[in-house]
Amino acid sequence: MPQIKSQKKRALTNLKRSTAVTSEKSALKTAIKNVLKAVVAKDATVAKTAFDLANSKLDKAVSGGLHHKNYAARQKARLSKAVSSI
């Protein structure tokens, strides 16, 4: 446990930030899974709306520094291919 005041503050900040990052990553993964679930169910309208949400979350993850731009591009291409196959 840190003894210095600034280190105590930094430990709290790190905890808050790691919680936020974990939450954002989890939400992104859930959005991607929802697209794939709709594709398996062959529900085009739900898949399209879920795809739009996933694209938005991927873009935000890249702009926030959570993921690399190539990761987002790869996921978008993969999901787009899946949605168009319905």
Buried (B, 14 or more C-beta within 10 A) or exposed (E): EEEEEEEEEEEEEEEEEEEEBEEBBEBBEEBBEBBBEBBEEEBEEBBBBBBEBBBEBBEBBBEEEBBEEEEBEEBBEEBBEBBEEB
